[in-house]
Amino acid sequence: MDIPDLAGRGLVLLGCGKMGSALLEGWLAGGLPASAVSALEPNPSPRLEALAREGLRLNDYPPEPPGIAVVAVKPQSMGAALPRLAGYGGGGTLFVSIAAGTPIRALEEAFGAGTPIVRAMPNTPAAIGRGMTALVGNDAAGEEGMRVAETLMAAVGETARLETEAQMDAVTAVSGSGPAYVFLMIEALAAAGEAEGLAPDLALRLARATVAGAARLAEAPDREPSRLRADVTSPGGTTAAALEMLMDEGDGLTPLMRRAVAAAAARSRALAG
Ligand SMILES: NC(=O)c1ccc[n+]([C@@H]2O[C@H](COP(=O)([O-])OP(=O)(O)OC[C@H]3O[C@@H](n4cnc5c(N)ncnc54)[C@H](OP(=O)(O)O)[C@@H]3O)[C@@H](O)[C@H]2O)c1
């Protein structure tokens, strides 16, 4: 299934902020006509207004119930926003929600039992088409609903299907929040470079290019990160000296990351209530 296959269904996008607009751009680039989309957004960007001149319905409902409704408002806006789509509950419309911390059962309560719902968790690199999205659906969504949702989210990067919704807390903690950990890694590496005498600009440039380049190297599925690491570590060399600190079993990066991800997952569980 490709994006153009979804054109006939009609799509309502509730919330067109950072993530909603990243998705919209991905769908348009993938061949979805602007005229197939209705965007409900209180603060439309100039780009959204330009798209409205090309046929996108802005703050206007489609004449028929849409095949797909994508929920992309903040969790705290849900209470006010979801009633705007309540008329589409109960069967014909597939709901895809990207809201962090809002469980499927909360959406079923809003839209009614038997409503096909897929919950998806993207991350910020979706804005440049390099996102990672995990998805899980209810029984009503079925295989067809999952395929539609995967097609929508694949427009902004990779997708992975979960076995249970309970895994969403760990996903949120790893790939949802993960980009921030990597940004911190760049900041920390640059600060350490400064502490060793580099000018701030140069330290940041080195750190940024190193993380980006290493990430690119690690991307190929046949390149195990542990192998890549071993390949650049000569016994008794400089990398080995640093890794001795970073790989300390008590206070190295692995136990620290374990605690950080556990804290994020616990927070995700608490937000879901
Ligand atoms: N950004 C990420 O990395 C990321 C990753 C995973 C999941 N998510 C999820 O994606 C969702 C959106 O996040 P975001 O970063 O895109 O937030 P955002 O930039 O704040 O976008 C949300 C948009 O929804 C609009 N909105 C608020 N109330 C509305 C209503 N009643 N009807 C229609 N639109 C309404 C907001 O307008 P106002 O500005 O007027 O409030 C805003 O433009 C969140 O639930 C978040 O958990 C985001």
The ligand as a MOL file (V3000), in Angstrom:
LIG
                    3D

  0  0  0     0  0            999 V3000
M  V30 BEGIN CTAB
M  V30 COUNTS 48 52 0 0 0
M  V30 BEGIN ATOM
M  V30 1 N 7.1900 16.3930 18.6160 0
M  V30 2 C 7.5790 15.1350 18.8340 0
M  V30 3 O 8.7270 14.7540 18.8080 0
M  V30 4 C 6.5720 14.0680 19.1290 0
M  V30 5 C 6.9980 12.7400 19.1700 0
M  V30 6 C 6.0460 11.7610 19.4290 0
M  V30 7 C 4.7430 12.1080 19.6410 0
M  V30 8 N 4.3750 13.4170 19.6050 0 CHG=1
M  V30 9 C 3.0120 13.7350 19.8800 0
M  V30 10 O 2.4880 14.4870 18.8190 0
M  V30 11 C 1.4740 15.3280 19.3360 0
M  V30 12 C 1.6890 16.7140 18.7630 0
M  V30 13 O 2.9690 17.1880 19.2030 0
M  V30 14 P 3.6360 18.4460 18.5310 0
M  V30 15 O 5.0290 18.4930 18.9860 0
M  V30 16 O 3.3330 18.4540 17.0690 0 CHG=-1
M  V30 17 O 2.7950 19.5990 19.2750 0
M  V30 18 P 2.4070 21.0470 18.7510 0
M  V30 19 O 3.4760 21.5640 17.8350 0
M  V30 20 O 1.9840 21.8400 19.9430 0
M  V30 21 O 1.1350 20.7550 17.8210 0
M  V30 22 C -0.1670 20.5340 18.3000 0
M  V30 23 C -1.0930 21.4100 17.4740 0
M  V30 24 O -2.4510 21.1000 17.7910 0
M  V30 25 C -3.1540 22.3140 17.8800 0
M  V30 26 N -4.3880 22.2280 18.6860 0
M  V30 27 C -4.5660 22.4760 20.0090 0
M  V30 28 N -5.8630 22.3330 20.3380 0
M  V30 29 C -6.5350 21.9960 19.2140 0
M  V30 30 C -7.8920 21.7440 18.9110 0
M  V30 31 N -8.8550 21.8200 19.8570 0
M  V30 32 N -8.2260 21.4140 17.6350 0
M  V30 33 C -7.2890 21.3460 16.6810 0
M  V30 34 N -5.9800 21.6080 16.9100 0
M  V30 35 C -5.6030 21.9200 18.1570 0
M  V30 36 C -2.1530 23.2420 18.5120 0
M  V30 37 O -2.5580 24.5790 18.3350 0
M  V30 38 P -2.1080 25.6740 19.4620 0
M  V30 39 O -0.6980 25.9810 19.1420 0
M  V30 40 O -3.0700 26.7950 19.2450 0
M  V30 41 O -2.2860 25.0120 20.8040 0
M  V30 42 C -0.8900 22.9010 17.7660 0
M  V30 43 O -0.7500 23.5990 16.5600 0
M  V30 44 C 1.5780 15.2980 20.8520 0
M  V30 45 O 0.4920 14.5500 21.3830 0
M  V30 46 C 2.8620 14.5930 21.1190 0
M  V30 47 O 2.7760 13.7750 22.2660 0
M  V30 48 C 5.2560 14.4040 19.3380 0
M  V30 END ATOM
M  V30 BEGIN BOND
M  V30 1 1 1 2
M  V30 2 2 2 3
M  V30 3 1 2 4
M  V30 4 1 4 5
M  V30 5 2 4 48
M  V30 6 2 5 6
M  V30 7 1 6 7
M  V30 8 2 7 8
M  V30 9 1 8 9
M  V30 10 1 8 48
M  V30 11 1 9 10
M  V30 12 1 9 46
M  V30 13 1 10 11
M  V30 14 1 11 12
M  V30 15 1 11 44
M  V30 16 1 12 13
M  V30 17 1 13 14
M  V30 18 2 14 15
M  V30 19 1 14 16
M  V30 20 1 14 17
M  V30 21 1 17 18
M  V30 22 2 18 19
M  V30 23 1 18 20
M  V30 24 1 18 21
M  V30 25 1 21 22
M  V30 26 1 22 23
M  V30 27 1 23 24
M  V30 28 1 23 42
M  V30 29 1 24 25
M  V30 30 1 25 26
M  V30 31 1 25 36
M  V30 32 1 26 27
M  V30 33 1 26 35
M  V30 34 2 27 28
M  V30 35 1 28 29
M  V30 36 1 29 30
M  V30 37 2 29 35
M  V30 38 1 30 31
M  V30 39 2 30 32
M  V30 40 1 32 33
M  V30 41 2 33 34
M  V30 42 1 34 35
M  V30 43 1 36 37
M  V30 44 1 36 42
M  V30 45 1 37 38
M  V30 46 2 38 39
M  V30 47 1 38 40
M  V30 48 1 38 41
M  V30 49 1 42 43
M  V30 50 1 44 45
M  V30 51 1 44 46
M  V30 52 1 46 47
M  V30 END BOND
M  V30 END CTAB
M  END
